[in-house]
Amino acid sequence: MHHLLGAQPHHALRHLAKKLGPILYLQLGEVSTIVISSPSYAKEIMKTHDLSFANRPKFLSVEILSYNYKDIAFAPYGDYWREMRKLSVLELLSSKKVNSFQHIREQESWNLVESIAMHGSNPIDLTIKIFTMVNTITSRVSIGSKYKDQARFIALIKESVTLINGFDVSDLFPSMKTLHVITGIRKKLLRVHKDIDEILDNIIYDAQRRRSGAQGKHASEALIDVLLRLKDEDDGGQQFSLNYSNIKALIIDMFVAGTDTSSVTIEWALSELIKNPREMKKVQNEIRYALKGKERIQESDIQELKYLKLVIRETLRLHPPLPFLLPRECREACEIGGYRIPLHAKIIINVWKIGRDPDCWNDPDNFIPERFSESSYDMDKIDFGHLPFGAGRRMCPGMSLGMANVELPLAVLLYHFNWDLPNGATSKDLDMSESFGAAVTRKNHLLLVPRPHNPK
């Protein structure tokens, strides 16, 4: 879409919505595309007519890289998707399971503190530091340990995301079956898939060998161990049995959904706090008062940090990691706001624009965490105005894991350090420009000077 609407399509579609209205019809090749840009229309799509829009459109890139739609995010709506989502909610992403990884988040957050402290008062690239930490957490949670091809695997995952998010003319003209050959995209996708598959084969082999030497079941077993255990326990009574393709597709989902989204949220939160010193002081005072000199923050401390949670919610409003929710497809023709939506139309929901809707939010482009406080929060007014994880049947099932990967690391960075811009720059000098991709990142890396804070 960015090839059609410029470098910032979420901005371009916001501008179009202001001129033409909050529901737009675009004819992209053979594909009817509906763009939703208001809370009321989003509610109709994801609540009133949720079942009619519960499907995902098909893309060649997703078909190849997800083992023919064996994942959760892009699996077609139906029995298979329901079984996989149930498995993820009950076995992979339950509150109990997310809590079992608390020690990993605490260890890696402390490793980040020590890594930053080693730099002294020199500027550091927090973009790289935060991404590395979140990637390590995701690896340990999903696979159980670091692995030989970790850097190559992450590079391939990033390439996969770029290919899925990129423009492929064959997706716009699905009736022209040879286009993907002419463009060369299929060959590239198969090459990336083959490389990822080989690494996942080795990861599964190592996990099976590790499991064979383990005694009993452990509450903190990695997600791949859970999937392999469920595969081994399958007695054939399930409608869909887990196989290695399912497992690989689900592990890819964890990396695609769990790394960039969490790291960019932490980075944008720090950026907004640097840009807004009053809010920075307020959240740091809250954290430091609540912890009363503790050497290390534990996840149990986070529950007391009310303003920190408001900061994160406001960050997600202004900077949802995915400016467009994963696209939906109309599986039953219906009417939305008096407009007839054709069968198989592709639905794009611009949550970036919805989060800045002036009919829903006062001062929508300003960073005001207090707007989410109980005394200010008007649920009736902003219903479906805050959708960083989507809503309805296709809502992201990993919300609790994603929030856990953001809250503790951000609290740690704010507790242990004060932050300055390099070379005497002030908060007004911080460039907040965006770079559009699968996630909306900062255009320029976040370079800050750490000033260690002694909690005692």
N, C-alpha and C positions, 0 to 999 in steps of 0.2 A: 504493500500500500504506500510505503514511503516513496516509491518510484513515481507514483501518480500524484501525490499530494505534497512532495517536498521532503526536506530533512526532518521536519517535525509534524507528522500527520495528525497527531492528537491536537496540536494547536490549530492546524488548518481546518480540521473538522469542527473544532470549537467555533472558529470564525464563521464557517458555513452555517452552523446551527444558529448562531446569533442572527444571521441574515435570512435564512430560509426556514428555520424552525427546528424543533428537537427530534424530529424523525425524518430521515433523509433516505431517498431511494437512489442507489447508484447501479447502473448496469455496467458491470466489469466483464467484458467479453460475453460469454454465455451465462454468467452467474449473476442472478439478482441479489443485490447486497443492500441490506437495511442497516442504517447507522442510528443508534439510539443515544440521545444526549441529555436526557432529563430523568429525574427520579421517578416521576409518574409513569413514563413509558417503560423504564427499567423494571418497575414493579409489575406492570402488565406482562412483560416477557418472563420474569423469573418467579412470579407468584401466581397471578391470575391465570395465565396461560402457560405455566411452567412445563406441563407435560407436552404441549404442542411444540415447545422449543427445547426439548431435552436432548436432542441429537447433536452430533458434531458433524460438520462438513468433512468431506474426504480430501486429503492432500497426498500427493505422491510421496513427498518427503516423510510425512508421518507414517504412511503405510509401510515404507521400507524400514525406517528407523525404530518403529515400535513393534516390530515383528508381526506386521499385519494387524495393527490395532489391538494388541494384547495388553496394552497398558490400561490405566484408569482414566487419565486425562482426556484421551481422544477416542476411547472405545465407543462404538455406536451405542445408543440407548437400547437396552434390552436385557435379557436374562444374564448374559455374560457380564455386562457392566454392573448389574445389581449384585452379582456374587462377588466380584472383585472389590466393589466399594464396601460391601459388608465385611469382607476379609480385612480391608485396610482399616475400617473404623473399629472393629473388634480386636484385631490382632496386631496391627502395625502402628496405628496412630491413636490408640486409646489414651486417656489421661494416665492410666497406670503405666502404660508402656513409655509414654513421653517422660514421665517422672523417673523411670528407671535409668534414664540417660543423664540424670542430673549431675552425676560425678564427672561425666565427660565434659559437659559445658563448663563446670567449675574449673576443671583442670586446664582446659584450653584457654579459658578467659584469663586465668592466672599466668599461663605461659605467654599470653599476649602482653600482660603487664610487664613481665620480666624482659621480654624482647624490646619493648619500648624504652624501659629504664636503661637498657644498655646503650642507647643512642645519646644519652646525656641531654644537652640542650640543643642538639642539632635538629633541623627540620626532618620529619619523617613522612613517608608516603603512606598515609593511613588507608588509602584505597587498597593498596596491595596487602598491607598488614591485616586489615579486616577480612578481605576476601580469603586470604590464606587460612586464617583462624576458622571461618565459617566452613570452608571446604574441608578442613581437618575434622571438624565436628561432624559434618555430613558423612565423611568417609568412615569414621569410627562408629557412628550410629547405624549406617547402612550395611557396612561390610565387616566391621569389627576391629579393623586395624589398618595401618598404612600398608601399602602394597607396592610391589616392584615398579609397576607401570603407572603409578598414580599421576605424575605430571602429564604423561601422554594421554591417559584416560580423560583427565579434565580438559585438556586441549581438544580432544575429540568431541567431548560433550559440548563444549563451546561452539565447535564447528557445526555440530548437529543443530544446536539452537539457532545459529545463524541461517542454516539451510531451511529449517522449518519456518523461520520468521521472514525469510527472503521472498523475493518475487519470482514466481515460476509461471511463465505464460501458459504452460500445459494445464495448470489448475484453473485458468480462466476459460479454457476451451476444452473441456473434458471429452467432447465427442471426437476430437482430433487426436487419435491414439499415438501418432508418430511424433508429436511435438517434443515429448521428453527425450526422444532419441536425437532429434535435430539439435536441441539446445545443449545436449550433453549432461543434463542434470541427473538423469537416471544413473549414468556411469559413476558420477561423483558420489551420489547417495549410496550406491552399492559398495563403493570403496570404503567410505566412512563406516558403514554398517559392518563390513567384514572386519575392519580393524577393532571396532568396539566389541564385536562378538568374540573375537579371539581373547581379548583381555578379560571379558566376563567369564569365558570358559575357565581361565586360570583362577579367577577369583572364586568361582564356584568350587573348583577342585580343591583349593586351599581351605575353603570353608568346610567342605565335607571331611577333609582330613582332620581339621581342628575339632569338628564335632565328634568324630569317631573316637577321639582321645578324651573327650569330656565325659564326666559322670553326672547324669541327671540333667534337669532343666534349670536354667538360670533366668531370673527375672530380667537381667540386663543383657540377655543374648541379643546380638545384632539382628537387624531386620532380615538379612539374608539367612541367618540361622533359623529365624521363625519360619520363613518360607520353605526352607529345606525340611524342617521338622514337619510342617503341615503336609508337604508332599509325601514324606515317608509314612505319615499316619493315615493318609488317604486310603480308605477301604473300598473305594469304588462306588460308594453310595451317594456321592455328590454329583450334581448335574454337570459340573465342570471340574475336571481334575487339574491340579497344578502340574505344569511341566517346566522344563528349563526355559522355554521361550517366554512363558508367563513371568517367571522369576526375573529373567533378564530385563523384560520390559518394565516391570515394577521398580527394579533397582534404578534403571535409567530415569524413570519418573522422579525418584527421590532426589537424584543429583540435579536434574533440570529444574525442579521446583524448589529445591532446598538451599541452593548456594547463592546464586545471584540475587534472588529476592530478599533474603535476609541481610546479606552484606550491603546492598544498596540502601536498605532501610536504615541501618545503623549509620551509614555514611551521610545520608540526607539529614538524619536527626542531628548529628554533630554539626553539619553545615548550617542548619537552621538555628541551632543554639549559638554558634559563633556569630551568625548574622544578627542575633537578637540577644544581647548581653543580659538584659533583665531576666529573660527566661532561663538563660544559662545559670545565672546566680541563684535563681529560685530553685531549680532542680538540684543543683549541687548542694545547696544548703539543706534541702530535704534529705538527700542521701546521707550526708555527713552527720546530720543531727540524729537520724534514725539509727545509724550504725555505731555511733558513740565510740569511735576509735578502734573498731575491729580491724584486724590486720587484713582479713580477706572477707569478701562478700560471699554469702551462700545464697542459693536460690530461694531458700525459705525467707530471706530478708526482703525479697522483692515485693511480697504481698503488702508490706507497709508503705511502699513508695507510690503513693497515689498520683502525685504530680508527674513522676516519670512515665506512668501509664498514659497520662493525658498527652505528654510530649510525643509518645509513640503514635497515639491515635491521630494527633494533628499532623504528624509527619506522613502517615499513611493517607490522610485526606489530600494533602498537597502533592505528595509524591507516591502514588500507588505504584508498586514495582512493575505491574503490568498496566500500561495506560488503557489498553483495550483488554477486557476479559477474553478468555479463550472463546473463539467464535462458536455460536450455536447455529443449528440448522432447523428450519421449520419442517416438522414432520407431519403436520396437519394444517392445511390452509385455514386462516382465521383472520379476525379483524382486531387491530390495535388502534385505539383512538379514532375509530372510523375509517382507518386505512386497511385495505385488503392486503394481507401478506401472502404471497404465493408459496405453494409447496416447494420445498427445497431451497428457499431463499436463505442466504447466509446472513446471520445477525451479528453485528459488531456493536458492543456496548462501550462507549467512551467514558470509563469511570474517572479518568483524569478530569474531563470536563464537568462531569456530574459533581465531583468533589469541590468544584469551584463555582457552582451554580449560585448566582446572587439571589435567586428566589428561595434558596434553601439555607444559605449561609450569609451572615453579616460579614462585611470585609473579607470576601472569600479568598483573596490572594494574599492575605496577611497571616502570619504564623501566630495563632492565639490558642495555646493549649487549653486555656480556661473555658473555651466554648464547650468542651466535653464534660465539664464538671456537672454534678447532679443538679445544682441550682440553675445552670444555664442550658442544660441539655433538653431541647424540645423534641421528643421522639416523634410526635405527630408531624412536626414540620419537616424533619430531615429523614423521615422514613424512606429507605432506599437511596439516601443521599450520600451514604458512606459505605462503599462496596469494595474494599481492597481484596477481599477473598471471594467475591461473588455472592450469590444467594440461590436458594432453591435446590433442586436435585443435583445440579452440577456445581454446587458450591465446593470450593477447595476443601478436601477432608483433612489437610495438614495444617490447619490454622493454629492449633495449640502448639504443635512442634515448631512452626515458624515463629510464633510469638516468643516461645522459650529461647529460641536461637538469637533473638534480638534483645530481650529485656536484660538478661544478665550481662552480656558483653558491653552493652551501652552503659549500664550502671557502673560497671568496673572502670570503664574509661573515664567516667565523670567523677568517680570517687577518688581514684588514685592520682589524677592529673588535672592541673589547670592547663588551658590551651591558648596559645597565641598564634597569630599568623606570622609567617616569616618576614624578615627585613622591615620590621616596624609597621607593617600594614595594619589597617584598622578593619573593623567589622564591615564597614561600608565598601571596602575594597574587594571583598570576597566575591568571586565570580560564581553565580548560581546557574550558569547555562547548562542545558541538558543535552544528552546524546541519546537519540532514539534507537531502540533495539528491542530484543525480546523483553528486556527490562530497561526502564529509563534511568540511565546512570548520569553522573556528573560528566560534563564535557571534558573537564580537566580534573586530574587526580587531586585529592584533598591533601594538601601539604600543610602540616601544622607543627609547631614547636611545643613539645611536652614540658610542663613544669611540675615535677613530682610534688604531690601533696602528702605530707606526713600525717596519717590519721590519728596519731597520738599527740 
